[in-house]
Amino acid sequence: MTLAGENTPLSRAFDALLTRLSIEPRMFRALVRAFVLMDFRNQQFARSTATGPKAVISPLFWVLGQNLIVGLICAVVMFARVDAFFFALVCLGISCLMTATSLVVEFNEVVLTPDDLDVVGHLPVPLRTYAAARMANLLVYVLVVLASLNLYPAIVGAGLRDAPWWWLPAYSAAALVSGLVTGGIVILIYAVVMRGKDYSQSQELLAWVQVVMILVLFYGGQLALRDAQQGIQMAAYRPPEFVHWLPTTWLARAVAADVRWPVQSHVGVIGGFLLAAVVLSACVAAELTQLYGRLQPGSATWRPTRLRPLAPPGALSAPLATWLTRPGEERTGYWLAWTMLRRDVNLTMRCWPSFGIVLAALALGYFSSQLANPFLGASTKGVLSLAAIYLLAPCLPPIFQHLNASREHAASWVLRSAPLANRFAFAEGIRKAVTYRLAVPVLLLLSIVFIIAWRDPVAGVLHVVPAWLTVWAAGCVCQATVLARIPFSQPLVRGESFGPIALVCGAFSAVGTGLAVVHCFLAPSLPGYAAYLLALTLAALIVRWMAARRLAPPRLHGAAV
Amino acid sequence: MTKAEMRTLRFQLQLTGLLFAVSVACAVTIVCCRGLFERWLFEKHAATYDSVPKRLQETVDLLRRGEPAAEALRKMTASDQESIYQCCLAENADIRATMARSLCQARPEFFVARAERTVVVGSRDQKLRAVEFLECSQCSSACQTVGELGKWARLRQRPELSQRLEAAEKKLKPFAKVEKSGQDSSSQGERGQERAKTNDA
């Protein structure tokens, strides 16, 4: 692409069209090119994709990859299992949801960009040309996102037995129309209703929707494939009543050529959606052009991110936390870790998915009736009830690894210069914040589910006691091996979240498997189980002692004399 | 290639294009492997006459002989009923017909719904056996279910299954009419059976 454009008949015709619309072709080309390049380099998704501004592979590339994975999992889970209508319904619904969240996340980069004032504000760019270039850029962005989300459903869906021959163009058109309508609605809501409001926190949360969606589809897909009741196929056979009222249902019926619908209905739905897309696009163009004309320096993108105010250090309001920690370094470590977990949405969103595997095992066991009570005897149906509790310890190393990095790592000199003499106590405080604030709620959930599944409160509670002991021991190992000397002092780097801790995770998994086998055979006998718990407690105490020794300050020469 | 060149718009677009091209290839491969996907569509039926638990053996024997076992079936747990259903589907056509009649007369709501699920999610052989099960059940709810399944099969363009379901619906219609008009009287049931026999003939 050159600034002057290629001297082809098509290019000349396009230039003529732009000139007719009072848009400067040369400026338009240059602006669109710059905007597309900035789309690739923008950093809104940088935190959820762990990519820096200088990375070769841009955040947008990873986002497109994530979208493709969402489409792939969706298509694979439903391919050959459901009919064309249900396939189209689910894929179009997910496409609309993801498009909406992408637009909200990138609103300040793709839709409204007050930063442009710095770059093009002083140049003689006509407002009409600027607005046209921004709209073209927005359209390209929406098209790329829609293409990545719907590529797999469009091609794989064509292979369904009941898919009509025109599936590929029909589905593509439906995805395009539904995406444009969704995009138009989102932009109008944000431009009109939420004008001038700070929504940076919600933007940051929504940036994780793709990652969460991949997790949900990945684990949910596995559950669906193992589901003895075949929930997906039965849902496709008899969809819930509310589905019939969704606009995507009407589109899906039109795409799948539902014979229950007369031809007029198909035409009416497609025509209605097309009309809505055109009207919404016109409204968006009018509204945004008006907003571009009113852009002033100092608007939303320049506003500093609001963080949760810091509580006074050491003054823990919760009595439980005061009771859990000792004054001094331990309480400081606890306060720091818990404050960072509460303030930094990005850190919280990195930590919680680590427990996804535990929750997935629990859900899989519960819904596939493989959550047998090990106290009633060793059975292969109790594998997932054991896996759910022993998978908790391998979740801790990634969390401790995440606590090493922070987007505010440049401020870690404050911590480096702090008078923290007892490193073990400080690390112990961080461990307590992680285990009591993150792991204990998961343990409680596990216990509640076991109580409900087995209708035996004592067994439900006793079953998770070894899990707590392993979490305690694993936390001690992590604070001594994974946690950096100065936490929150490293920048976020791709691959750093798992690479360095692969060995620790592998060791935890191996030990957990061994413990699960022992648990399985000792649980039916009460004395055997009591001895097992005692042995685990002793092991945890030994691990804690070793961690304390490792983190103890080095003894100076002659100090012992 | 330098890092600066890799960060140009041209390279980033090429990279994105490559990603899309690989995705298209993967999607086409998935479509080509449809048979592989369809091979995994079946219900796991573990129970047979020989493997059914001993506590259920007596009931299964009663059902195989066509004798009433309603009381025993009502007292059973859902998993035991499931075992008996799987055992029934594994039997040959005559015994299956006898068992299906007894099962659906004792617990129509459970066994008709169970057979309906097999028709929806089972393998080809399982689907046909489940249709036969419904056909032999001789109850009105089975007729309605078979009708719905027939519509579904036509929509999903499964001609063999939809023809089989149509035939089953025709056979079951007399029972539906009888139960609608006569509200479960045994004499009408017998008449229905007779009509069914006539239809068979």
Interface residues (C-beta under 8 A of the other chain):
Chain A: M1 R33 V36 L37 F40 R41 V56 I57 S58 F61 L64 G65 L68 L72 A75 V76 F79 A80 R81 D83 F85 V144 A147 S148 L151 Y152 I155 V156 A158 G159 R161 D162 A228 Q229 Q230 Q233 M234 Y237 D258 V259 R260
Chain B: K3 M6 R7 L9 Q12 L15 T16 L19 F20 S23 V24 C26 A27 V28 I30 V31 C32 R34 F37 E38 L41 E43 K44 R117 V120 V121 W152 R154 L155 R156 Q157 R158
